[in-house]
Amino acid sequence: MLVIFIERKKYLAMNKNVLSFINKLEGYKSAIKELHWDADNMSQHQLCDDIASLISDFQDQVSEVEQSMSGKLPIGNLKPTPYKVRDLRSFVEDVLDSANSFYKGLKGDDYIGMRSDCESFLSDMQRKLYLVGFTMKEDLKRRLRDRINESMPKNLARHDEVDKFIGRKPKTMKGRINQIYRIVKKYGIDSKLYSDEAWQAVDDYCKAIGSLGCEVEVKPCANISNADSMMSDGGYCDYDPSDNMPRSKQYAIKIEFEDGMCIGGYIKCMAAGTVNQPFSRYDTCIVLWPKSNRILEGRTLSLNEDELRGVIKDAVVNLIEGSGIHIKKSKEGTFTSAAKKRGKSVQGFASDVLSNKDEYSPQMVKKANFARNAKAWKK
């Protein structure tokens, strides 16, 4: 009886640390299954499966080697150690740390074989950690690709499919102007470079705006003061003193609705090509104002060009401020507070955020962009 008692006590002592590690591996097996089911891409899905098999095989090796020395593990003592899953990289790192600690605790000649198994497992898991980086890059590329596809301008060739103003026409002038700006943004006309000799951008503006159920007329107009009267004068402007060559071409635009409302403005095509061929590429912008209010009428003879540009700038700012852009009450002052905590001005903090977007949350980047734009609105 005494001999049996001593042997049983020896058996329980021998298995304490091994059993604890086996229970950890059991918990890791459940955790990796969660990551397997929650994988963002096929490579990560397969990698999680491989890691799960690797952990399961290693657990069997440790258990069987230990049982060969100390007998069967006590029934009812296999209790998974809970593990809180965060992400695949941290999971693999935690498994490596745990296995490494277990390996260092294996002493004596009896555990030479188990130490060898641990070394093989550590080597395999280090390779898996290396592969985790590839799956994360693949997931990042997929997310970026999806984001780019979502933000791609719609196909202007299908402009006839756009919902028209008919049946839901904005009642106010500003509402219609904002609707026009949105349809221009939808097709990305003012956010891409053109490379043609026929001023395709102007035709794109007419197609996009015309899809809203209104009549559009454009004429080349170099002098902004003539835009309201739709006077055609060639359109070339912004001459460079060094070579006396134009750097922009403008078009007056008039948009009329069936109920008599009329919107005026201009389209500007700005040279973005080479020194020798400035207009080999160009980008564009559009500025609109309520033509029925005749913003420029009666002022063109008394204002110089700089003053006239100031009038147009004020009109644009008024349109922006009336476009419904606002901050939720609960968010007011939060960006200013964040700037003060860092000992910076609002604009200084906004510049820092926009220069280092990866270091801040998307919400903070939006606030910084809003703060920067708001500065111009207040001028």
SVG drawing of the C-alpha trace seen along z (x, -y; Angstrom):
<svg xmlns="http://www.w3.org/2000/svg" viewBox="-44 -102 63 104">
<polyline fill="none" stroke="black" stroke-width="0.4" points="0.0,0.0 2.8,-2.4 4.5,-1.8 1.3,-2.4 0.6,-5.6 4.1,-6.9 3.8,-6.1 0.4,-7.8 1.8,-11.0 4.7,-11.0 2.4,-10.6 0.2,-13.6 3.3,-15.8 4.8,-14.9 1.7,-15.9 0.9,-19.3 2.7,-21.6 2.1,-19.5 -1.6,-19.3 -1.8,-23.0 -0.2,-23.5 -2.4,-20.9 -5.4,-22.9 -4.0,-26.1 -3.7,-24.4 -7.3,-23.2 -8.4,-26.8 -6.3,-27.9 -8.0,-25.3 -11.4,-26.9 -10.0,-30.5 -8.5,-29.7 -11.8,-28.3 -13.4,-31.6 -10.8,-33.4 -11.2,-30.8 -15.0,-31.5 -14.4,-35.3 -11.7,-35.4 -11.8,-38.4 -10.3,-36.6 -9.7,-33.1 -5.9,-33.2 -6.6,-34.0 -9.4,-31.4 -7.0,-28.7 -4.2,-29.9 -6.4,-29.6 -7.3,-26.1 -3.6,-25.2 -2.8,-26.7 -5.7,-24.8 -4.3,-21.5 -0.8,-22.4 -2.0,-23.1 -4.1,-20.0 -1.2,-17.7 1.2,-19.3 -1.3,-18.8 -1.6,-15.1 2.2,-14.8 2.7,-16.4 -0.1,-14.4 1.1,-11.0 4.7,-11.6 3.8,-12.5 1.4,-9.6 4.2,-7.2 6.2,-8.3 3.6,-8.9 0.5,-7.0 -2.9,-8.2 -4.1,-11.7 -6.8,-11.8 -10.3,-11.8 -12.1,-15.1 -9.0,-17.2 -9.0,-18.4 -10.5,-21.8 -9.8,-24.4 -8.1,-27.6 -10.3,-30.5 -8.5,-32.8 -10.0,-36.1 -9.5,-36.5 -8.3,-39.8 -6.8,-39.2 -4.8,-36.6 -1.4,-38.2 -1.7,-38.6 -3.1,-35.1 -0.1,-33.5 2.3,-35.7 0.5,-34.5 0.7,-30.9 4.5,-31.3 5.1,-32.9 3.2,-30.2 4.9,-27.3 8.3,-29.0 7.7,-29.2 6.6,-25.6 9.7,-24.6 12.0,-26.4 10.4,-24.6 11.1,-21.1 14.1,-19.8 15.9,-16.5 16.8,-13.7 13.2,-12.3 12.0,-15.4 14.6,-15.5 12.0,-14.2 9.3,-16.6 11.7,-19.5 12.4,-18.5 8.6,-18.4 8.4,-21.9 11.2,-23.2 9.5,-21.9 6.2,-23.5 7.9,-26.8 9.5,-26.8 6.2,-26.0 4.4,-28.7 7.0,-31.3 6.5,-30.5 2.7,-31.0 3.4,-34.4 5.3,-35.4 2.4,-34.3 0.0,-36.3 1.6,-39.5 0.7,-38.4 -2.9,-37.8 -3.2,-41.2 -1.7,-42.9 -4.2,-41.0 -7.1,-42.1 -5.8,-45.7 -5.6,-45.6 -9.1,-44.2 -10.5,-46.9 -8.8,-49.6 -10.0,-48.2 -13.5,-48.0 -13.3,-51.6 -12.0,-52.8 -14.7,-51.0 -17.4,-52.4 -16.1,-55.9 -15.5,-55.6 -17.6,-58.1 -20.7,-56.7 -20.6,-56.0 -21.7,-59.2 -22.7,-57.2 -25.7,-56.0 -26.7,-59.5 -30.3,-59.0 -30.9,-56.6 -30.4,-59.3 -33.5,-60.2 -34.7,-63.6 -36.0,-66.6 -39.5,-65.6 -41.8,-64.7 -39.3,-65.7 -37.9,-69.0 -36.3,-71.1 -38.5,-74.2 -35.7,-76.6 -33.0,-78.0 -30.2,-76.9 -31.8,-73.4 -31.5,-73.1 -28.0,-74.4 -26.9,-71.9 -28.6,-69.1 -26.6,-70.1 -23.4,-70.1 -24.2,-66.6 -24.9,-65.3 -21.6,-66.7 -19.8,-65.1 -21.6,-61.8 -20.1,-61.6 -16.7,-62.8 -16.4,-65.5 -14.7,-68.0 -12.3,-65.4 -10.5,-64.0 -8.1,-65.1 -9.2,-65.3 -7.0,-64.8 -8.8,-65.8 -9.0,-68.7 -12.8,-68.9 -13.3,-70.1 -15.2,-66.9 -15.6,-68.1 -18.0,-70.8 -20.1,-68.3 -20.0,-66.0 -21.3,-68.9 -24.2,-69.5 -25.1,-65.8 -25.0,-65.4 -26.9,-68.6 -29.3,-68.0 -30.2,-64.6 -31.9,-66.4 -34.7,-67.6 -33.5,-71.1 -32.2,-73.0 -28.5,-73.8 -26.7,-76.4 -22.9,-77.1 -20.8,-79.7 -17.1,-80.5 -16.7,-83.5 -13.2,-84.7 -14.5,-87.6 -16.5,-86.6 -18.4,-89.8 -19.9,-88.6 -21.0,-85.2 -24.4,-86.4 -25.2,-87.8 -23.9,-84.7 -21.6,-86.8 -19.3,-84.7 -15.7,-85.9 -13.4,-82.9 -13.1,-81.8 -9.3,-81.8 -8.0,-83.6 -5.4,-83.7 -2.6,-84.5 0.9,-83.8 3.2,-86.9 6.2,-84.8 4.9,-83.5 1.6,-85.4 -0.2,-82.1 -3.6,-81.3 -3.7,-78.9 -7.5,-78.5 -10.6,-78.5 -14.0,-79.5 -17.6,-78.9 -20.6,-80.8 -23.5,-78.4 -27.2,-79.0 -29.6,-76.4 -33.3,-76.9 -36.3,-75.0 -39.8,-74.6 -41.2,-76.7 -39.0,-79.7 -36.3,-79.3 -32.9,-80.1 -29.3,-79.4 -26.2,-81.1 -22.5,-80.6 -19.4,-79.4 -17.3,-76.3 -13.5,-76.7 -11.1,-74.4 -7.6,-74.8 -4.4,-73.8 -2.6,-70.9 -0.4,-69.7 3.2,-70.3 5.0,-73.7 4.8,-73.4 1.3,-72.1 -0.5,-73.4 -3.9,-72.2 -2.8,-68.6 -4.5,-67.9 -6.9,-69.9 -9.1,-69.8 -12.3,-71.6 -14.6,-73.3 -18.1,-74.8 -19.5,-77.8 -23.2,-78.5 -25.4,-81.3 -29.1,-82.2 -29.5,-83.9 -33.0,-85.2 -31.3,-87.2 -29.0,-88.7 -26.0,-88.7 -23.8,-90.5 -26.4,-92.6 -25.9,-96.3 -22.5,-95.9 -20.2,-95.0 -19.6,-98.7 -18.7,-99.8 -16.6,-96.8 -13.0,-96.0 -12.1,-92.4 -10.8,-91.7 -14.0,-93.1 -16.0,-91.1 -14.2,-87.9 -15.0,-88.8 -18.7,-89.0 -18.6,-85.5 -16.6,-84.2 -19.2,-85.5 -21.9,-83.9 -20.1,-80.5 -19.6,-80.8 -23.3,-81.5 -24.2,-78.5 -21.9,-76.3 -23.2,-77.6 -26.8,-77.0 -26.1,-73.5 -26.9,-71.8 -23.3,-71.1 -23.3,-71.1 -21.9,-69.5 -24.1,-67.5 -24.8,-69.3 -23.2,-66.4 -20.0,-66.8 -19.6,-70.6 -16.4,-71.7 -14.9,-68.2 -12.2,-69.0 -11.3,-72.3 -11.0,-70.4 -8.8,-67.8 -6.6,-70.5 -6.2,-72.3 -5.3,-69.0 -2.3,-68.8 -1.4,-72.4 -2.2,-73.4 -4.5,-75.8 -7.6,-74.4 -6.0,-75.0 -2.6,-73.8 -4.1,-70.5 -6.2,-70.2 -3.0,-70.4 -1.3,-67.8 -4.2,-65.4 -4.5,-65.8 -0.8,-65.4 -0.8,-62.1 -4.1,-60.5 -2.9,-57.0 -2.3,-58.0 -5.9,-59.3 -9.4,-57.8 -11.5,-58.4 -13.9,-60.5 -11.0,-62.8 -9.8,-63.2 -13.4,-64.3 -13.4,-66.8 -10.0,-68.2 -11.2,-68.5 -14.3,-70.3 -12.3,-72.6 -10.0,-73.5 -12.9,-74.2 -14.8,-76.1 -11.9,-78.6 -12.5,-79.5 -16.3,-79.9 -15.8,-82.4 -13.6,-84.7"/>
</svg>
